[in-house]
Amino acid sequence: MTGEDHIVYNAGIGRYLLGNYSFTNSLGQPRPYHQDPWPQSIYPSQLTLFEAPEPWGPWSLFHLDDNWGTVGDYQPNFPTKWMSSDGRTLVMVSSGSNEDYCFTSQRLHLEIAG
């Protein structure tokens, strides 16, 4: 299950990044948002972050959070304006938390393998 995902190029590390959120059931499996009656906050949402050498892939998962809040945020994305020149410090922005559609920003630091 995906939202309307965005792809951004991180020039500092030479990789494309994609953030995705979805909702999960009690077994941690993705499920459609409106599958269960409201309130749906009994199950957490899931954040997955992917990277790729080209915008068409191949894509690799580099972060998974199976408990990204009870409703989660929409459209996790990485504005290039808020990336450090080496690409290792960046800000993830998203919209919403528990259906209030607020602006959310989270500073991330990437640890590059190798």
CORBELRA-V36210 format. One record per helix or strand of 3 or more residues. SS is the DSSP state (H for helix, E for strand). FROM is the first residue (numbers start at 0). LEN is the number of residues. If there is no record, write none. Layout:
ss=SS from=FROM len=LEN
ss=SS from=FROM len=LEN
This chain:
ss=E from=5 len=5
ss=E from=14 len=10
ss=E from=44 len=8
ss=E from=59 len=6
ss=E from=73 len=4
ss=H from=79 len=3
ss=E from=88 len=7
ss=E from=102 len=7
